[in-house]
């Protein structure tokens, strides 16, 4: 379904690396440029840096992944 998008994302961010986030990552990693951010991982970039670098965000945390204050 990612290929059906009108514009191909340059950088995709997956927020959450549990069962769903890791499965989506596995499905996309060979065809898309994908970042994974999880608060429980030792991420090399901050959450805000990941957001700035990404033009498609997929939330996989089971709760609100992206607070309204970050919707810029």
C-alpha positions as CSV (number, residue, x, y, z in Angstrom):
1,X,0.0,0.0,0.0
2,X,3.0,2.3,0.4
3,X,3.5,2.2,-3.3
4,X,-0.1,3.5,-3.8
5,X,0.7,6.8,-2.2
6,X,0.7,9.8,-4.6
7,X,4.1,10.8,-3.3
8,X,6.7,8.4,-2.2
9,X,8.1,9.3,1.2
10,X,11.8,10.0,1.4
11,X,12.1,9.1,5.1
12,X,9.6,7.0,7.1
13,X,9.6,7.1,10.9
14,X,8.1,4.3,12.9
15,X,7.4,5.3,16.5
16,X,7.4,2.2,18.7
17,X,9.4,-1.0,18.2
18,X,7.1,-3.6,19.7
19,X,5.4,-6.4,17.8
20,X,3.6,-4.1,15.3
21,X,6.4,-1.5,14.8
22,X,9.1,-4.2,14.3
23,X,6.9,-6.0,11.8
24,X,6.2,-2.9,9.8
25,X,10.0,-2.1,9.8
26,X,10.7,-5.6,8.5
27,X,8.2,-5.2,5.7
28,X,9.6,-1.7,4.7
29,X,13.3,-1.8,5.4
30,X,14.4,-3.2,2.0
31,X,12.2,-0.8,-0.1
32,X,12.1,2.4,1.9
33,X,14.4,4.5,4.0
34,X,13.0,3.8,7.5
35,X,13.9,5.1,11.0
36,X,12.6,3.5,14.2
37,X,12.2,5.5,17.4
38,X,11.3,3.8,20.7
39,X,11.7,5.4,24.1
40,X,13.1,2.1,25.4
41,X,15.8,1.8,22.7
42,X,19.2,3.5,22.8
43,X,18.4,5.8,19.8
44,X,21.2,7.6,18.2
45,X,19.0,10.6,17.3
46,X,16.5,12.4,19.5
47,X,12.7,12.2,19.0
48,X,12.6,15.7,17.6
49,X,15.5,15.0,15.2
50,X,13.7,11.9,13.9
51,X,10.5,13.9,13.4
52,X,12.3,16.7,11.5
53,X,14.0,14.1,9.2
54,X,10.8,12.2,8.3
55,X,7.9,13.0,5.9
56,X,5.8,9.9,6.8
57,X,5.2,8.9,10.4
58,X,3.7,5.6,11.5
59,X,2.7,5.4,15.2
60,X,2.9,1.9,16.7
61,X,2.8,2.6,20.4
62,X,-0.7,1.6,21.3
63,X,-1.4,5.1,22.5
64,X,-1.0,8.6,21.1
65,X,2.4,8.4,19.4
66,X,2.7,12.0,18.3
67,X,1.3,14.7,20.7
68,X,-0.5,17.6,19.1
69,X,2.3,19.9,20.1
70,X,4.6,18.1,17.6
71,X,2.3,18.4,14.6
72,X,4.3,21.0,12.8
